Amino acid sequence: MTRPLGAQISHMLKARGVDVIFGIPGVHNQEMYRGIEEAGITHVLARHEQGAGFMADGYARASGKPGVAYVITGPGLCNVMTPMGQAYSDSVPMLVISSCLDETAARRGQLHQMKDQEIAAGTVCDWSHTAQSAQAAYGLVDRAFQEFATGRPRSKHIQVPIAELQAEALPAAAPVVAVQQAQSLKAELGTLLDQIKAAKKPMFIFGGGAAQASSAARAAVKALGAASFVTYAGRGIMAPDDPLYFGAALARPDSAGIIAQADLVIAVATELAEVDIWRAHLGHKAPLVRVDIDADVLSDPQRAELPVQMDAGLFLSALIDGMDAVQSSDWTAAEVTKARARWRSEVDAERPGIVPLCDALREAIPYDTMIYSDMTQFAYVAKEVWDMDSPGHWHHPYGFGTLGYATPAAIGGAIARQSKPTLAIIGDYGFHYTMQELGVAVELGLSLPIILWDNGKLGEIEDSMVRAQIAPNAVIARNPDFCKLAEAFGARAEAPQTIEAFQTAVRDAFKADGPTLIYATPALTA
């Protein structure tokens, strides 16, 4: 049977596994809402399109499924562009579907009109296209899902003219079968195995793209007697008690000296980007092997001697299969322990008081808690000192670095995880960006602890200004009473005065029948 295309799109998404859509309806995209309930999809009403986008991001990271957002023409699309940029940067599968005007070249002064909406969105996502027909819309949706499944997942945008959304259309065809990529190491395996067998100090570096291959990564490192680092996004890939695991300390300046000691470096599923290493060069002097599904990564300035375009799990499994026996190396547990202790002390000295609070929080949370953090000093410390037991359980706006991410992203994660524990960590300034989404968590009755770290300023920016010999300016804003604000939304609020009370508040929050704002300040650890 025919339906308006807007309704058919929802039915198509349902057939491709979409159960939840985040968004805000408007007169331009209301046809997209005609089929949501009929298709059996849950819609989560955000308070702002930025919140809808971050929720879709958080949902995708928690579920492994694409996060989908519906937004209106013009301002709605502009508002969701920040989350689209974050999802692009962090390789998150997000599909944004918006309405658009039927004609813009010959008409001016229309509601929500932009000069070029498609191009504007395309600056922050993988691609942005206009579907001028039902078949074009269906083809673009299938293209997006196919690319999510087979390539590097990144945000994508499809816009559909209002008249097309309203027009009757036949349903989409059945879902296409996902393309299976045939991949093997071929000749490279023999070359690499020879290098590995000759290496005395092999080093692995794992990025977030290897999160689904944690078991193989741990087995490969053990088989080679190798030392390892992980990027922030790769925490949990290696076991915290691995004696040759240097942790997520690539940003420590002297990690370059340690990497320089390796006689073979294998970087798996990591960009080795500025936000991973905070220097131009990794520091290696030995041959570098790069393994990634993204060809652009393999040709970056690090200049790998052996670039391998391949899925991380397939590569590591092939590597293990090619080993004759377990090897030992010249790395020692003592040097790893010494380096990690030194780095922990440096982190504690740079941002005093936060390390013990991180330790206390880790003791208080349930096993399998998924954490969403914001651009805040609490998170910057935790990323360096908090070893994760499992990969893919700490999500942060790593590349794009957006403020306001944590609260809505954690809401999306909590929806995906249902009864599993989910936690948000956000700073006082970042909370201002998306505080209105607290109403969504209340509305849905999510047992979500939101730790609000309030140092009363843009602390990281102030520190940077001081280091640059700039008199700190515009780094302090008047904050509201955050606890009363949370209560006004209908949430619970706690302001613990001791670390023990902080831990109790966290434990109670996981048992509550709605979100709890836990207000924490540096006075907690004074």
Residue pairs with C-beta under 8 A, 6 or more apart in sequence:
1 171
2 168
2 169
2 170
3 11
3 34
3 35
3 168
3 169
3 171
4 31
4 34
4 35
4 165
4 166
4 167
4 168
4 169
5 31
5 134
5 137
5 160
5 164
5 165
5 166
5 167
5 168
5 169
6 29
6 30
6 31
6 32
6 33
6 34
6 35
6 160
6 165
6 166
7 31
7 32
7 34
7 35
7 38
7 39
8 35
8 134
8 169
8 170
8 171
8 172
9 32
9 35
9 97
9 137
9 141
9 160
9 172
10 21
10 32
10 34
10 35
10 36
10 38
10 39
10 41
11 35
11 38
11 39
11 171
11 172
12 138
12 141
12 171
12 172
13 21
13 39
13 41
13 68
13 141
14 39
14 40
14 41
15 172
15 174
15 175
16 141
16 142
16 145
16 175
17 65
18 41
18 65
18 66
18 68
19 41
19 42
19 65
20 41
20 42
20 43
20 44
20 59
20 68
20 415
20 416
21 36
21 41
21 42
21 43
21 44
21 68
21 69
21 70
22 43
22 44
22 46
22 52
22 53
22 55
22 56
22 59
22 67
22 68
22 69
22 70
22 412
23 29
23 43
23 44
23 45
23 46
23 49
23 52
23 69
23 70
23 71
24 45
24 46
24 48
24 49
24 52
24 70
24 71
24 72
24 76
25 32
25 33
25 70
25 72
26 72
26 73
26 76
26 99
27 72
27 111
28 72
28 73
28 76
28 99
28 111
28 112
28 162
29 70
29 71
29 72
29 73
29 76
29 98
29 99
29 165
31 99
31 162
31 165
31 166
32 70
32 97
32 99
32 165
33 43
33 70
36 43
37 43
43 70
44 52
44 55
44 411
44 412
44 415
44 440
44 444
45 440
45 443
46 52
46 55
46 408
46 437
46 440
47 436
47 437
47 439
47 440
48 79
48 434
48 436
48 437
49 69
49 71
49 75
49 76
49 77
49 79
49 80
50 79
50 80
50 82
50 83
50 404
50 408
50 433
50 434
51 407
51 408
51 411
51 434
51 436
51 437
51 440
52 69
52 70
52 71
52 80
52 83
52 408
53 69
53 79
53 80
53 82
53 83
53 84
53 86
53 87
53 94
53 96
54 83
54 86
54 402
54 404
54 405
54 407
54 408
54 409
54 412
54 434
54 437
55 67
55 69
55 408
55 409
55 411
55 412
55 415
55 437
55 440
56 67
56 68
56 69
56 83
56 87
56 94
56 96
56 412
57 67
57 83
57 86
57 87
57 90
57 92
57 94
57 405
57 409
57 412
58 67
58 372
58 395
58 408
58 409
58 410
58 411
58 412
58 413
58 416
59 65
59 67
59 412
59 413
59 415
59 416
60 66
60 67
60 87
60 92
60 93
60 94
60 412
61 92
61 392
61 395
61 409
61 413
62 370
62 395
62 412
62 413
62 414
62 416
62 417
62 422
63 416
63 417
65 93
65 416
66 93
66 94
66 95
66 144
66 145
66 148
66 153
67 87
67 92
67 93
67 94
67 95
67 412
68 94
68 95
68 96
68 97
69 80
69 83
69 94
69 95
69 96
69 97
70 97
70 98
71 77
71 79
71 80
71 96
71 97
71 98
72 98
72 99
72 112
73 98
73 99
73 100
73 101
73 111
73 112
73 113
73 114
73 117
73 159
73 162
74 111
74 112
74 113
74 114
74 117
75 112
76 98
76 112
77 96
77 98
77 114
77 117
77 120
77 121
77 157
77 159
78 114
78 120
80 96
80 98
81 120
81 121
81 123
81 124
82 124
82 400
82 402
83 94
83 155
83 402
84 94
84 96
84 121
84 124
84 125
84 155
84 157
85 124
85 125
85 155
85 400
85 402
86 92
86 397
86 399
86 400
86 402
86 405
87 93
87 94
87 125
87 154
87 155
88 124
88 125
88 126
88 154
88 155
88 400
89 397
89 398
89 399
89 400
90 208
90 233
90 397
90 398
90 399
90 400
91 152
91 153
91 154
91 208
91 209
92 153
92 154
92 155
93 148
93 153
93 154
93 155
94 154
94 155
94 156
95 141
95 144
95 145
95 155
95 156
95 157
95 158
96 121
96 125
96 155
96 156
96 157
96 158
97 157
97 158
97 159
97 160
98 117
98 121
98 157
98 158
98 159
98 160
99 159
99 160
99 161
99 162
99 165
100 117
100 118
100 130
100 159
100 160
100 161
100 162
101 107
101 110
101 112
101 113
101 117
101 161
101 162
102 161
102 162
102 163
102 164
104 110
104 113
104 114
104 115
104 116
107 113
114 120
117 159
118 128
118 129
118 130
118 157
118 159
119 128
120 128
121 128
121 157
121 159
122 128
122 157
124 155
125 154
125 155
125 156
125 157
126 147
126 154
126 155
126 156
127 156
127 157
128 156
128 157
128 158
128 159
129 140
129 157
129 158
129 159
130 158
130 159
130 160
130 161
131 137
131 139
131 140
131 158
131 159
131 160
131 164
132 161
132 164
133 164
134 164
134 167
134 169
134 170
137 158
137 160
137 164
138 172
138 173
140 158
141 158
141 172
142 172
142 175
142 176
144 156
144 158
145 175
146 176
146 178
146 179
147 153
147 156
149 178
149 179
150 178
150 179
150 181
151 293
151 294
152 209
152 293
152 294
181 311
183 310
183 311
183 314
184 314
184 318
185 192
185 308
185 310
185 315
185 318
185 319
188 306
188 308
189 318
189 319
189 322
191 306
192 289
192 306
192 319
193 319
193 322
193 323
195 264
195 287
195 289
196 202
196 224
196 264
196 319
196 323
196 327
197 327
199 224
199 263
199 264
199 329
200 263
200 329
200 330
201 227
201 261
201 262
201 263
201 264
201 329
201 330
201 331
202 224
202 225
202 226
202 227
202 262
202 263
202 264
202 265
202 266
202 329
203 226
203 227
203 228
203 229
203 259
203 262
203 264
203 265
203 266
203 284
203 286
204 217
204 220
204 221
204 224
204 226
204 227
204 228
204 229
204 265
204 266
204 267
204 268
205 228
205 229
205 230
205 231
205 250
205 259
205 265
205 266
205 267
205 268
205 270
205 272
205 282
206 217
206 228
206 229
206 230
206 231
206 234
206 237
206 238
206 268
206 269
206 270
206 312
207 230
207 231
207 233
207 234
207 267
207 268
207 269
207 270
207 271
207 272
207 276
208 231
208 233
208 234
208 269
208 270
208 391
208 392
208 398
209 268
209 269
209 270
209 292
209 293
209 312
210 217
210 234
210 237
210 268
210 269
210 270
210 312
210 313
210 316
210 391
211 233
211 234
211 236
211 237
211 391
211 392
212 312
212 313
212 391
212 392
213 237
213 268
213 269
213 311
213 312
213 313
213 316
214 236
214 237
214 238
214 390
214 391
216 312
216 313
216 316
216 317
216 320
217 237
217 238
217 268
217 312
217 316
218 237
218 238
218 239
218 242
219 316
219 320
220 226
220 316
220 319
220 320
221 228
221 238
221 242
221 244
222 242
222 326
223 320
223 323
223 326
223 327
224 323
224 327
224 329
225 244
225 326
225 327
225 328
225 329
225 331
226 244
226 266
226 329
226 331
227 244
227 245
227 246
227 262
227 329
227 331
227 336
228 238
228 242
228 244
228 245
228 246
229 246
229 247
229 248
229 249
229 250
229 255
229 259
230 236
230 237
230 238
230 245
230 247
230 248
231 248
231 250
231 270
231 276
232 248
232 275
232 276
232 383
232 396
232 398
233 396
233 398
234 248
234 269
234 270
234 391
235 248
235 383
235 386
235 387
235 388
235 391
235 394
236 387
236 388
236 389
236 390
236 391
236 392
236 393
236 394
237 391
238 245
239 245
240 387
240 388
240 389
243 333
243 336
243 337
244 329
244 331
244 333
244 336
245 336
246 255
246 258
246 336
246 339
246 340
247 340
247 343
247 384
247 387
248 383
248 384
248 387
249 255
249 339
249 340
249 343
249 384
250 276
250 277
250 278
251 276
251 277
251 278
251 384
252 343
252 346
252 384
253 279
254 339
255 277
255 283
256 279
256 281
256 282
256 283
257 283
258 283
258 339
259 265
259 282
259 283
259 284
260 283
260 284
260 285
262 284
262 286
263 286
264 286
264 287
264 289
265 282
265 284
265 286
265 287
265 288
265 289
266 288
266 289
266 291
267 282
267 288
267 289
267 290
267 291
267 302
267 304
268 291
268 292
268 312
268 315
268 316
269 291
269 292
269 293
269 312
270 276
270 292
270 297
271 292
271 294
271 297
271 300
272 282
272 300
272 302
273 399
275 398
275 399
275 401
280 301
281 301
281 302
282 288
282 302
287 305
287 306
288 302
288 303
288 304
288 305
288 306
289 304
289 305
289 306
289 307
289 308
290 297
290 298
290 302
290 304
290 306
290 307
290 308
291 308
291 310
291 312
291 315
292 298
292 307
292 308
292 309
292 310
292 312
293 309
293 310
293 311
293 312
294 309
295 309
298 304
298 307
298 308
298 309
299 307
308 315
343 384
344 355
344 384
344 385
347 355
347 381
347 384
347 385
348 354
348 355
351 377
351 380
351 381
352 525
353 522
353 524
353 525
353 526
354 377
354 378
354 381
354 382
354 525
355 381
355 385
356 499
356 525
357 378
357 499
357 502
357 520
357 524
357 525
358 378
358 381
358 382
358 385
358 386
360 499
360 502
360 503
361 451
361 502
361 503
361 506
362 386
363 503
364 502
364 503
364 504
364 506
364 507
365 371
365 421
365 423
365 506
365 510
366 421
366 510
367 389
368 390
368 393
368 420
368 421
369 393
369 421
369 422
369 423
370 393
370 394
370 395
370 413
370 417
370 420
370 421
370 422
370 423
371 393
371 394
371 395
371 422
371 423
371 424
371 425
372 395
372 396
372 405
372 406
372 409
372 410
372 413
372 422
372 423
372 424
372 425
373 379
373 382
373 383
373 394
373 395
373 396
373 406
373 424
373 425
373 426
374 396
374 397
374 403
374 404
374 405
374 406
374 407
374 424
374 425
374 426
374 427
374 430
374 431
375 397
375 401
375 402
375 403
375 405
375 427
375 430
375 460
376 425
376 426
376 427
376 430
376 453
376 460
377 427
377 453
377 455
377 459
377 460
378 425
378 427
378 451
378 453
379 396
379 425
380 460
382 394
382 425
383 394
383 396
386 394
388 394
395 409
395 413
396 405
397 405
403 427
403 429
403 430
403 433
404 426
404 430
404 431
404 432
404 433
404 434
405 430
405 434
406 424
406 425
406 426
406 430
406 450
407 424
407 426
407 431
407 434
407 435
407 437
407 438
407 441
407 450
408 434
408 437
408 440
409 424
410 422
410 423
410 424
410 448
410 450
411 437
411 440
411 441
411 444
411 446
411 448
413 422
414 422
414 441
414 446
414 447
414 448
415 444
415 446
421 447
421 510
422 446
422 448
423 448
423 449
423 450
423 451
423 506
424 448
424 449
424 450
424 451
425 451
425 453
426 450
426 451
426 452
426 453
427 452
427 453
427 454
427 455
427 459
428 452
428 453
428 454
428 455
428 456
428 479
428 482
429 457
429 458
429 477
431 452
431 482
432 477
435 485
438 450
438 486
438 489
438 491
438 515
438 517
439 489
439 490
441 448
441 450
441 491
441 514
441 515
442 489
442 490
442 491
442 514
442 515
445 513
445 514
446 514
446 515
447 509
447 510
447 511
447 512
447 513
447 514
447 515
448 509
448 515
448 516
449 505
449 506
449 509
449 510
449 515
449 516
449 518
450 515
450 516
450 517
450 518
451 506
451 518
451 520
452 482
452 517
452 518
452 519
452 520
453 520
453 521
454 479
454 482
454 519
454 520
454 521
455 521
455 522
456 476
456 479
456 521
457 475
457 476
457 477
458 475
458 476
458 477
459 475
461 475
462 472
462 475
465 471
465 472
465 473
465 475
466 472
482 493
482 517
482 519
483 493
483 494
483 495
483 517
483 519
484 493
486 492
486 493
486 515
486 517
487 493
490 514
491 514
491 515
491 516
491 517
492 509
492 512
492 514
492 515
492 516
492 517
493 516
493 517
493 518
493 519
494 505
494 508
494 509
494 516
494 517
494 518
494 519
495 518
495 519
496 502
496 504
496 505
496 518
496 519
496 520
496 524
497 523
497 524
498 524
499 524
499 525
502 518
502 520
502 524
505 516
505 518
506 518
508 516
509 515
509 516
509 518
